[in-house]
Amino acid sequence: MRIHVDSDKCEGHNRCYSIVPELFDVDDYGYATAAGDGVVPKELEDKARLAVDNCPEYAITISED
């Protein structure tokens, strides 16, 4: 599983980072990006889905690799 953040949609609410900071980085302006290469460890998959569900801008997607 891999997470992706659409930088054009992200508005900087940072709910994703609040839910699972291990998977997201936030820049100086508050916009999120996937941490590292976006690969989600098995133990964080449920939290990754929760981050997707809580993004008000629908900026986060998950792909199954």
mmJSON file of the N, C-alpha and C atoms, coordinates in Angstrom:
{"data_MODEL":{"atom_site":{
"group_PDB":["ATOM","ATOM","ATOM","ATOM","ATOM","ATOM","ATOM","ATOM","ATOM","ATOM","ATOM","ATOM","ATOM","ATOM","ATOM","ATOM","ATOM","ATOM","ATOM","ATOM","ATOM","ATOM","ATOM","ATOM","ATOM","ATOM","ATOM","ATOM","ATOM","ATOM","ATOM","ATOM","ATOM","ATOM","ATOM","ATOM","ATOM","ATOM","ATOM","ATOM","ATOM","ATOM","ATOM","ATOM","ATOM","ATOM","ATOM","ATOM","ATOM","ATOM","ATOM","ATOM","ATOM","ATOM","ATOM","ATOM","ATOM","ATOM","ATOM","ATOM","ATOM","ATOM","ATOM","ATOM","ATOM","ATOM","ATOM","ATOM","ATOM","ATOM","ATOM","ATOM","ATOM","ATOM","ATOM","ATOM","ATOM","ATOM","ATOM","ATOM","ATOM","ATOM","ATOM","ATOM","ATOM","ATOM","ATOM","ATOM","ATOM","ATOM","ATOM","ATOM","ATOM","ATOM","ATOM","ATOM","ATOM","ATOM","ATOM","ATOM","ATOM","ATOM","ATOM","ATOM","ATOM","ATOM","ATOM","ATOM","ATOM","ATOM","ATOM","ATOM","ATOM","ATOM","ATOM","ATOM","ATOM","ATOM","ATOM","ATOM","ATOM","ATOM","ATOM","ATOM","ATOM","ATOM","ATOM","ATOM","ATOM","ATOM","ATOM","ATOM","ATOM","ATOM","ATOM","ATOM","ATOM","ATOM","ATOM","ATOM","ATOM","ATOM","ATOM","ATOM","ATOM","ATOM","ATOM","ATOM","ATOM","ATOM","ATOM","ATOM","ATOM","ATOM","ATOM","ATOM","ATOM","ATOM","ATOM","ATOM","ATOM","ATOM","ATOM","ATOM","ATOM","ATOM","ATOM","ATOM","ATOM","ATOM","ATOM","ATOM","ATOM","ATOM","ATOM","ATOM","ATOM","ATOM","ATOM","ATOM","ATOM","ATOM","ATOM","ATOM","ATOM","ATOM","ATOM","ATOM","ATOM","ATOM","ATOM","ATOM","ATOM","ATOM","ATOM"],
"id":[1,2,3,4,5,6,7,8,9,10,11,12,13,14,15,16,17,18,19,20,21,22,23,24,25,26,27,28,29,30,31,32,33,34,35,36,37,38,39,40,41,42,43,44,45,46,47,48,49,50,51,52,53,54,55,56,57,58,59,60,61,62,63,64,65,66,67,68,69,70,71,72,73,74,75,76,77,78,79,80,81,82,83,84,85,86,87,88,89,90,91,92,93,94,95,96,97,98,99,100,101,102,103,104,105,106,107,108,109,110,111,112,113,114,115,116,117,118,119,120,121,122,123,124,125,126,127,128,129,130,131,132,133,134,135,136,137,138,139,140,141,142,143,144,145,146,147,148,149,150,151,152,153,154,155,156,157,158,159,160,161,162,163,164,165,166,167,168,169,170,171,172,173,174,175,176,177,178,179,180,181,182,183,184,185,186,187,188,189,190,191,192,193,194,195],
"type_symbol":["N","C","C","N","C","C","N","C","C","N","C","C","N","C","C","N","C","C","N","C","C","N","C","C","N","C","C","N","C","C","N","C","C","N","C","C","N","C","C","N","C","C","N","C","C","N","C","C","N","C","C","N","C","C","N","C","C","N","C","C","N","C","C","N","C","C","N","C","C","N","C","C","N","C","C","N","C","C","N","C","C","N","C","C","N","C","C","N","C","C","N","C","C","N","C","C","N","C","C","N","C","C","N","C","C","N","C","C","N","C","C","N","C","C","N","C","C","N","C","C","N","C","C","N","C","C","N","C","C","N","C","C","N","C","C","N","C","C","N","C","C","N","C","C","N","C","C","N","C","C","N","C","C","N","C","C","N","C","C","N","C","C","N","C","C","N","C","C","N","C","C","N","C","C","N","C","C","N","C","C","N","C","C","N","C","C","N","C","C","N","C","C","N","C","C"],
"label_atom_id":["N","CA","C","N","CA","C","N","CA","C","N","CA","C","N","CA","C","N","CA","C","N","CA","C","N","CA","C","N","CA","C","N","CA","C","N","CA","C","N","CA","C","N","CA","C","N","CA","C","N","CA","C","N","CA","C","N","CA","C","N","CA","C","N","CA","C","N","CA","C","N","CA","C","N","CA","C","N","CA","C","N","CA","C","N","CA","C","N","CA","C","N","CA","C","N","CA","C","N","CA","C","N","CA","C","N","CA","C","N","CA","C","N","CA","C","N","CA","C","N","CA","C","N","CA","C","N","CA","C","N","CA","C","N","CA","C","N","CA","C","N","CA","C","N","CA","C","N","CA","C","N","CA","C","N","CA","C","N","CA","C","N","CA","C","N","CA","C","N","CA","C","N","CA","C","N","CA","C","N","CA","C","N","CA","C","N","CA","C","N","CA","C","N","CA","C","N","CA","C","N","CA","C","N","CA","C","N","CA","C","N","CA","C","N","CA","C","N","CA","C","N","CA","C","N","CA","C"],
"label_alt_id":[null,null,null,null,null,null,null,null,null,null,null,null,null,null,null,null,null,null,null,null,null,null,null,null,null,null,null,null,null,null,null,null,null,null,null,null,null,null,null,null,null,null,null,null,null,null,null,null,null,null,null,null,null,null,null,null,null,null,null,null,null,null,null,null,null,null,null,null,null,null,null,null,null,null,null,null,null,null,null,null,null,null,null,null,null,null,null,null,null,null,null,null,null,null,null,null,null,null,null,null,null,null,null,null,null,null,null,null,null,null,null,null,null,null,null,null,null,null,null,null,null,null,null,null,null,null,null,null,null,null,null,null,null,null,null,null,null,null,null,null,null,null,null,null,null,null,null,null,null,null,null,null,null,null,null,null,null,null,null,null,null,null,null,null,null,null,null,null,null,null,null,null,null,null,null,null,null,null,null,null,null,null,null,null,null,null,null,null,null,null,null,null,null,null,null],
"label_comp_id":["MET","MET","MET","ARG","ARG","ARG","ILE","ILE","ILE","HIS","HIS","HIS","VAL","VAL","VAL","ASP","ASP","ASP","SER","SER","SER","ASP","ASP","ASP","LYS","LYS","LYS","CYS","CYS","CYS","GLU","GLU","GLU","GLY","GLY","GLY","HIS","HIS","HIS","ASN","ASN","ASN","ARG","ARG","ARG","CYS","CYS","CYS","TYR","TYR","TYR","SER","SER","SER","ILE","ILE","ILE","VAL","VAL","VAL","PRO","PRO","PRO","GLU","GLU","GLU","LEU","LEU","LEU","PHE","PHE","PHE","ASP","ASP","ASP","VAL","VAL","VAL","ASP","ASP","ASP","ASP","ASP","ASP","TYR","TYR","TYR","GLY","GLY","GLY","TYR","TYR","TYR","ALA","ALA","ALA","THR","THR","THR","ALA","ALA","ALA","ALA","ALA","ALA","GLY","GLY","GLY","ASP","ASP","ASP","GLY","GLY","GLY","VAL","VAL","VAL","VAL","VAL","VAL","PRO","PRO","PRO","LYS","LYS","LYS","GLU","GLU","GLU","LEU","LEU","LEU","GLU","GLU","GLU","ASP","ASP","ASP","LYS","LYS","LYS","ALA","ALA","ALA","ARG","ARG","ARG","LEU","LEU","LEU","ALA","ALA","ALA","VAL","VAL","VAL","ASP","ASP","ASP","ASN","ASN","ASN","CYS","CYS","CYS","PRO","PRO","PRO","GLU","GLU","GLU","TYR","TYR","TYR","ALA","ALA","ALA","ILE","ILE","ILE","THR","THR","THR","ILE","ILE","ILE","SER","SER","SER","GLU","GLU","GLU","ASP","ASP","ASP"],
"label_asym_id":["A","A","A","A","A","A","A","A","A","A","A","A","A","A","A","A","A","A","A","A","A","A","A","A","A","A","A","A","A","A","A","A","A","A","A","A","A","A","A","A","A","A","A","A","A","A","A","A","A","A","A","A","A","A","A","A","A","A","A","A","A","A","A","A","A","A","A","A","A","A","A","A","A","A","A","A","A","A","A","A","A","A","A","A","A","A","A","A","A","A","A","A","A","A","A","A","A","A","A","A","A","A","A","A","A","A","A","A","A","A","A","A","A","A","A","A","A","A","A","A","A","A","A","A","A","A","A","A","A","A","A","A","A","A","A","A","A","A","A","A","A","A","A","A","A","A","A","A","A","A","A","A","A","A","A","A","A","A","A","A","A","A","A","A","A","A","A","A","A","A","A","A","A","A","A","A","A","A","A","A","A","A","A","A","A","A","A","A","A","A","A","A","A","A","A"],
"label_entity_id":["1","1","1","1","1","1","1","1","1","1","1","1","1","1","1","1","1","1","1","1","1","1","1","1","1","1","1","1","1","1","1","1","1","1","1","1","1","1","1","1","1","1","1","1","1","1","1","1","1","1","1","1","1","1","1","1","1","1","1","1","1","1","1","1","1","1","1","1","1","1","1","1","1","1","1","1","1","1","1","1","1","1","1","1","1","1","1","1","1","1","1","1","1","1","1","1","1","1","1","1","1","1","1","1","1","1","1","1","1","1","1","1","1","1","1","1","1","1","1","1","1","1","1","1","1","1","1","1","1","1","1","1","1","1","1","1","1","1","1","1","1","1","1","1","1","1","1","1","1","1","1","1","1","1","1","1","1","1","1","1","1","1","1","1","1","1","1","1","1","1","1","1","1","1","1","1","1","1","1","1","1","1","1","1","1","1","1","1","1","1","1","1","1","1","1"],
"label_seq_id":[1,1,1,2,2,2,3,3,3,4,4,4,5,5,5,6,6,6,7,7,7,8,8,8,9,9,9,10,10,10,11,11,11,12,12,12,13,13,13,14,14,14,15,15,15,16,16,16,17,17,17,18,18,18,19,19,19,20,20,20,21,21,21,22,22,22,23,23,23,24,24,24,25,25,25,26,26,26,27,27,27,28,28,28,29,29,29,30,30,30,31,31,31,32,32,32,33,33,33,34,34,34,35,35,35,36,36,36,37,37,37,38,38,38,39,39,39,40,40,40,41,41,41,42,42,42,43,43,43,44,44,44,45,45,45,46,46,46,47,47,47,48,48,48,49,49,49,50,50,50,51,51,51,52,52,52,53,53,53,54,54,54,55,55,55,56,56,56,57,57,57,58,58,58,59,59,59,60,60,60,61,61,61,62,62,62,63,63,63,64,64,64,65,65,65],
"pdbx_PDB_ins_code":[null,null,null,null,null,null,null,null,null,null,null,null,null,null,null,null,null,null,null,null,null,null,null,null,null,null,null,null,null,null,null,null,null,null,null,null,null,null,null,null,null,null,null,null,null,null,null,null,null,null,null,null,null,null,null,null,null,null,null,null,null,null,null,null,null,null,null,null,null,null,null,null,null,null,null,null,null,null,null,null,null,null,null,null,null,null,null,null,null,null,null,null,null,null,null,null,null,null,null,null,null,null,null,null,null,null,null,null,null,null,null,null,null,null,null,null,null,null,null,null,null,null,null,null,null,null,null,null,null,null,null,null,null,null,null,null,null,null,null,null,null,null,null,null,null,null,null,null,null,null,null,null,null,null,null,null,null,null,null,null,null,null,null,null,null,null,null,null,null,null,null,null,null,null,null,null,null,null,null,null,null,null,null,null,null,null,null,null,null,null,null,null,null,null,null],
"Cartn_x":[0.843,0.0,0.892,0.445,1.194,0.206,0.573,-0.265,0.272,-0.64,-0.302,-1.075,-0.437,-1.109,-1.097,-2.287,-2.415,-2.161,-1.012,-0.624,-1.542,-2.235,-3.178,-4.457,-4.781,-6.0,-5.755,-4.559,-4.265,-4.43,-5.197,-5.429,-4.723,-3.984,-3.203,-3.966,-5.033,-5.782,-4.983,-4.112,-3.203,-3.891,-5.084,-5.741,-4.963,-4.434,-3.658,-2.451,-1.738,-0.557,-0.934,-2.066,-2.531,-2.874,-3.402,-3.822,-2.637,-1.739,-0.622,0.618,1.302,2.475,3.615,3.595,4.626,4.547,3.389,3.191,3.183,3.17,3.061,4.103,4.552,5.397,4.577,4.852,4.166,5.225,5.047,6.038,5.823,6.627,6.565,5.251,4.514,3.237,2.044,2.312,1.255,0.692,1.295,0.796,1.465,0.658,1.135,1.691,2.635,3.16,3.329,3.416,3.687,5.129,5.337,6.692,7.43,8.684,9.514,8.953,8.835,8.325,6.833,6.179,4.738,4.307,5.251,4.901,4.381,3.25,2.598,2.937,3.59,3.837,2.513,2.507,1.296,0.581,1.335,0.728,0.081,0.32,-0.269,-1.348,-1.716,-2.69,-4.046,-4.524,-5.818,-5.768,-4.67,-4.526,-4.416,-3.794,-3.703,-5.097,-5.917,-7.295,-8.085,-7.851,-8.508,-8.094,-6.825,-6.346,-7.039,-7.195,-7.896,-9.332,-9.997,-11.396,-11.586,-10.551,-10.659,-10.148,-9.694,-9.207,-10.405,-10.671,-11.839,-11.72,-10.515,-10.297,-10.138,-10.214,-10.028,-8.696,-7.675,-6.349,-5.484,-5.905,-5.1,-5.742,-4.929,-5.384,-4.437,-4.942,-4.142,-4.128,-2.962,-2.847,-2.33,-2.843,-2.394,-1.268,-0.074,1.077,1.291],
"Cartn_y":[-1.17,0.0,1.239,2.246,3.489,4.657,5.724,6.914,7.984,8.799,9.902,11.138,12.288,13.542,14.419,14.84,15.746,17.166,17.712,19.039,20.143,19.91,20.907,20.965,19.872,19.822,20.138,19.857,20.034,21.504,21.726,23.081,23.319,22.327,22.5,22.333,21.538,21.286,20.425,19.592,18.737,17.668,17.304,16.195,14.909,14.732,13.523,13.414,14.5,14.515,14.282,14.823,14.635,13.17,12.497,11.105,10.153,10.365,9.432,10.189,10.861,11.656,10.832,9.537,8.679,8.621,8.949,8.806,10.119,11.244,12.535,13.517,14.366,15.505,16.749,17.818,19.086,20.153,20.94,21.967,23.223,24.23,25.459,26.209,25.919,26.583,25.747,24.558,23.705,22.695,22.557,21.608,20.245,19.211,17.856,17.208,16.315,15.42,14.056,13.037,11.711,11.661,11.093,10.95,9.876,10.133,9.164,8.836,7.554,7.124,6.813,7.071,6.871,5.468,4.559,3.181,3.13,2.443,2.337,0.983,0.994,-0.277,-0.952,-2.242,-3.03,-2.559,-2.25,-1.868,-0.483,0.295,1.636,1.736,0.621,0.655,1.2,0.798,1.304,2.81,3.291,4.728,5.485,4.895,5.527,5.696,4.679,4.768,5.827,5.92,6.937,8.341,8.517,9.812,10.169,9.194,9.429,9.868,9.154,9.446,10.802,11.307,12.563,13.785,13.601,14.74,15.471,16.708,17.421,17.813,17.793,18.181,16.971,15.761,14.53,14.548,15.039,15.182,13.926,12.988,11.797,10.583,9.81,8.56,7.437,6.248,5.049,4.178,3.665,2.678,1.389,0.307,-1.013,-1.465,-1.584,-2.018,-3.503],
"Cartn_z":[0.0,0.0,0.0,-0.757,-0.844,-0.797,-0.067,-0.014,-0.958,-1.448,-2.338,-1.873,-1.917,-1.591,-2.838,-3.258,-4.407,-3.908,-4.256,-3.758,-4.265,-5.366,-5.876,-5.045,-4.377,-3.564,-2.093,-1.596,-0.17,0.225,1.298,1.813,3.151,3.634,4.848,6.147,6.136,7.371,8.351,7.828,8.602,9.443,9.089,9.795,9.594,8.393,8.093,9.022,9.157,10.01,11.466,11.89,13.265,13.542,12.543,12.707,12.654,11.707,11.526,11.04,11.946,11.57,10.976,11.185,10.613,9.086,8.527,7.087,6.317,7.04,6.366,6.856,5.938,6.263,5.983,6.722,6.508,6.275,5.212,4.898,5.752,5.547,6.339,6.173,5.113,4.85,5.304,5.842,6.366,5.386,4.215,3.226,3.413,3.292,3.536,2.278,2.49,1.466,2.109,1.294,1.818,2.306,3.459,4.0,3.208,2.962,2.248,0.886,0.583,-0.716,-0.687,0.45,0.557,0.904,1.046,1.387,2.826,2.995,4.296,4.919,6.089,6.776,7.148,7.154,7.439,8.701,9.737,11.021,10.995,9.94,9.842,8.762,8.154,7.067,7.512,8.686,9.167,9.41,9.96,10.186,8.864,7.869,6.554,5.958,6.079,5.583,6.349,7.648,8.465,8.02,7.684,7.184,5.877,4.987,3.723,4.001,4.872,5.19,5.859,6.526,7.262,6.509,5.294,4.508,3.893,4.323,3.802,2.336,1.808,0.408,-0.521,0.042,-0.738,-1.485,-0.808,-1.423,-1.277,-0.451,-0.184,-0.848,-1.54,-2.12,-1.73,-1.831,-1.544,-2.793,-3.098,-4.171,-3.565,-4.067,-3.608,-4.527,-3.967,-4.773,-4.654],
"occupancy":[1.0,1.0,1.0,1.0,1.0,1.0,1.0,1.0,1.0,1.0,1.0,1.0,1.0,1.0,1.0,1.0,1.0,1.0,1.0,1.0,1.0,1.0,1.0,1.0,1.0,1.0,1.0,1.0,1.0,1.0,1.0,1.0,1.0,1.0,1.0,1.0,1.0,1.0,1.0,1.0,1.0,1.0,1.0,1.0,1.0,1.0,1.0,1.0,1.0,1.0,1.0,1.0,1.0,1.0,1.0,1.0,1.0,1.0,1.0,1.0,1.0,1.0,1.0,1.0,1.0,1.0,1.0,1.0,1.0,1.0,1.0,1.0,1.0,1.0,1.0,1.0,1.0,1.0,1.0,1.0,1.0,1.0,1.0,1.0,1.0,1.0,1.0,1.0,1.0,1.0,1.0,1.0,1.0,1.0,1.0,1.0,1.0,1.0,1.0,1.0,1.0,1.0,1.0,1.0,1.0,1.0,1.0,1.0,1.0,1.0,1.0,1.0,1.0,1.0,1.0,1.0,1.0,1.0,1.0,1.0,1.0,1.0,1.0,1.0,1.0,1.0,1.0,1.0,1.0,1.0,1.0,1.0,1.0,1.0,1.0,1.0,1.0,1.0,1.0,1.0,1.0,1.0,1.0,1.0,1.0,1.0,1.0,1.0,1.0,1.0,1.0,1.0,1.0,1.0,1.0,1.0,1.0,1.0,1.0,1.0,1.0,1.0,1.0,1.0,1.0,1.0,1.0,1.0,1.0,1.0,1.0,1.0,1.0,1.0,1.0,1.0,1.0,1.0,1.0,1.0,1.0,1.0,1.0,1.0,1.0,1.0,1.0,1.0,1.0,1.0,1.0,1.0,1.0,1.0,1.0],
"B_iso_or_equiv":[0.0,0.0,0.0,0.0,0.0,0.0,0.0,0.0,0.0,0.0,0.0,0.0,0.0,0.0,0.0,0.0,0.0,0.0,0.0,0.0,0.0,0.0,0.0,0.0,0.0,0.0,0.0,0.0,0.0,0.0,0.0,0.0,0.0,0.0,0.0,0.0,0.0,0.0,0.0,0.0,0.0,0.0,0.0,0.0,0.0,0.0,0.0,0.0,0.0,0.0,0.0,0.0,0.0,0.0,0.0,0.0,0.0,0.0,0.0,0.0,0.0,0.0,0.0,0.0,0.0,0.0,0.0,0.0,0.0,0.0,0.0,0.0,0.0,0.0,0.0,0.0,0.0,0.0,0.0,0.0,0.0,0.0,0.0,0.0,0.0,0.0,0.0,0.0,0.0,0.0,0.0,0.0,0.0,0.0,0.0,0.0,0.0,0.0,0.0,0.0,0.0,0.0,0.0,0.0,0.0,0.0,0.0,0.0,0.0,0.0,0.0,0.0,0.0,0.0,0.0,0.0,0.0,0.0,0.0,0.0,0.0,0.0,0.0,0.0,0.0,0.0,0.0,0.0,0.0,0.0,0.0,0.0,0.0,0.0,0.0,0.0,0.0,0.0,0.0,0.0,0.0,0.0,0.0,0.0,0.0,0.0,0.0,0.0,0.0,0.0,0.0,0.0,0.0,0.0,0.0,0.0,0.0,0.0,0.0,0.0,0.0,0.0,0.0,0.0,0.0,0.0,0.0,0.0,0.0,0.0,0.0,0.0,0.0,0.0,0.0,0.0,0.0,0.0,0.0,0.0,0.0,0.0,0.0,0.0,0.0,0.0,0.0,0.0,0.0,0.0,0.0,0.0,0.0,0.0,0.0],
"pdbx_formal_charge":[null,null,null,null,null,null,null,null,null,null,null,null,null,null,null,null,null,null,null,null,null,null,null,null,null,null,null,null,null,null,null,null,null,null,null,null,null,null,null,null,null,null,null,null,null,null,null,null,null,null,null,null,null,null,null,null,null,null,null,null,null,null,null,null,null,null,null,null,null,null,null,null,null,null,null,null,null,null,null,null,null,null,null,null,null,null,null,null,null,null,null,null,null,null,null,null,null,null,null,null,null,null,null,null,null,null,null,null,null,null,null,null,null,null,null,null,null,null,null,null,null,null,null,null,null,null,null,null,null,null,null,null,null,null,null,null,null,null,null,null,null,null,null,null,null,null,null,null,null,null,null,null,null,null,null,null,null,null,null,null,null,null,null,null,null,null,null,null,null,null,null,null,null,null,null,null,null,null,null,null,null,null,null,null,null,null,null,null,null,null,null,null,null,null,null],
"auth_seq_id":[1,1,1,2,2,2,3,3,3,4,4,4,5,5,5,6,6,6,7,7,7,8,8,8,9,9,9,10,10,10,11,11,11,12,12,12,13,13,13,14,14,14,15,15,15,16,16,16,17,17,17,18,18,18,19,19,19,20,20,20,21,21,21,22,22,22,23,23,23,24,24,24,25,25,25,26,26,26,27,27,27,28,28,28,29,29,29,30,30,30,31,31,31,32,32,32,33,33,33,34,34,34,35,35,35,36,36,36,37,37,37,38,38,38,39,39,39,40,40,40,41,41,41,42,42,42,43,43,43,44,44,44,45,45,45,46,46,46,47,47,47,48,48,48,49,49,49,50,50,50,51,51,51,52,52,52,53,53,53,54,54,54,55,55,55,56,56,56,57,57,57,58,58,58,59,59,59,60,60,60,61,61,61,62,62,62,63,63,63,64,64,64,65,65,65],
"auth_comp_id":["MET","MET","MET","ARG","ARG","ARG","ILE","ILE","ILE","HIS","HIS","HIS","VAL","VAL","VAL","ASP","ASP","ASP","SER","SER","SER","ASP","ASP","ASP","LYS","LYS","LYS","CYS","CYS","CYS","GLU","GLU","GLU","GLY","GLY","GLY","HIS","HIS","HIS","ASN","ASN","ASN","ARG","ARG","ARG","CYS","CYS","CYS","TYR","TYR","TYR","SER","SER","SER","ILE","ILE","ILE","VAL","VAL","VAL","PRO","PRO","PRO","GLU","GLU","GLU","LEU","LEU","LEU","PHE","PHE","PHE","ASP","ASP","ASP","VAL","VAL","VAL","ASP","ASP","ASP","ASP","ASP","ASP","TYR","TYR","TYR","GLY","GLY","GLY","TYR","TYR","TYR","ALA","ALA","ALA","THR","THR","THR","ALA","ALA","ALA","ALA","ALA","ALA","GLY","GLY","GLY","ASP","ASP","ASP","GLY","GLY","GLY","VAL","VAL","VAL","VAL","VAL","VAL","PRO","PRO","PRO","LYS","LYS","LYS","GLU","GLU","GLU","LEU","LEU","LEU","GLU","GLU","GLU","ASP","ASP","ASP","LYS","LYS","LYS","ALA","ALA","ALA","ARG","ARG","ARG","LEU","LEU","LEU","ALA","ALA","ALA","VAL","VAL","VAL","ASP","ASP","ASP","ASN","ASN","ASN","CYS","CYS","CYS","PRO","PRO","PRO","GLU","GLU","GLU","TYR","TYR","TYR","ALA","ALA","ALA","ILE","ILE","ILE","THR","THR","THR","ILE","ILE","ILE","SER","SER","SER","GLU","GLU","GLU","ASP","ASP","ASP"],
"auth_asym_id":["A","A","A","A","A","A","A","A","A","A","A","A","A","A","A","A","A","A","A","A","A","A","A","A","A","A","A","A","A","A","A","A","A","A","A","A","A","A","A","A","A","A","A","A","A","A","A","A","A","A","A","A","A","A","A","A","A","A","A","A","A","A","A","A","A","A","A","A","A","A","A","A","A","A","A","A","A","A","A","A","A","A","A","A","A","A","A","A","A","A","A","A","A","A","A","A","A","A","A","A","A","A","A","A","A","A","A","A","A","A","A","A","A","A","A","A","A","A","A","A","A","A","A","A","A","A","A","A","A","A","A","A","A","A","A","A","A","A","A","A","A","A","A","A","A","A","A","A","A","A","A","A","A","A","A","A","A","A","A","A","A","A","A","A","A","A","A","A","A","A","A","A","A","A","A","A","A","A","A","A","A","A","A","A","A","A","A","A","A","A","A","A","A","A","A"],
"auth_atom_id":["N","CA","C","N","CA","C","N","CA","C","N","CA","C","N","CA","C","N","CA","C","N","CA","C","N","CA","C","N","CA","C","N","CA","C","N","CA","C","N","CA","C","N","CA","C","N","CA","C","N","CA","C","N","CA","C","N","CA","C","N","CA","C","N","CA","C","N","CA","C","N","CA","C","N","CA","C","N","CA","C","N","CA","C","N","CA","C","N","CA","C","N","CA","C","N","CA","C","N","CA","C","N","CA","C","N","CA","C","N","CA","C","N","CA","C","N","CA","C","N","CA","C","N","CA","C","N","CA","C","N","CA","C","N","CA","C","N","CA","C","N","CA","C","N","CA","C","N","CA","C","N","CA","C","N","CA","C","N","CA","C","N","CA","C","N","CA","C","N","CA","C","N","CA","C","N","CA","C","N","CA","C","N","CA","C","N","CA","C","N","CA","C","N","CA","C","N","CA","C","N","CA","C","N","CA","C","N","CA","C","N","CA","C","N","CA","C","N","CA","C","N","CA","C","N","CA","C"],
"pdbx_PDB_model_num":[1,1,1,1,1,1,1,1,1,1,1,1,1,1,1,1,1,1,1,1,1,1,1,1,1,1,1,1,1,1,1,1,1,1,1,1,1,1,1,1,1,1,1,1,1,1,1,1,1,1,1,1,1,1,1,1,1,1,1,1,1,1,1,1,1,1,1,1,1,1,1,1,1,1,1,1,1,1,1,1,1,1,1,1,1,1,1,1,1,1,1,1,1,1,1,1,1,1,1,1,1,1,1,1,1,1,1,1,1,1,1,1,1,1,1,1,1,1,1,1,1,1,1,1,1,1,1,1,1,1,1,1,1,1,1,1,1,1,1,1,1,1,1,1,1,1,1,1,1,1,1,1,1,1,1,1,1,1,1,1,1,1,1,1,1,1,1,1,1,1,1,1,1,1,1,1,1,1,1,1,1,1,1,1,1,1,1,1,1,1,1,1,1,1,1]
}}}
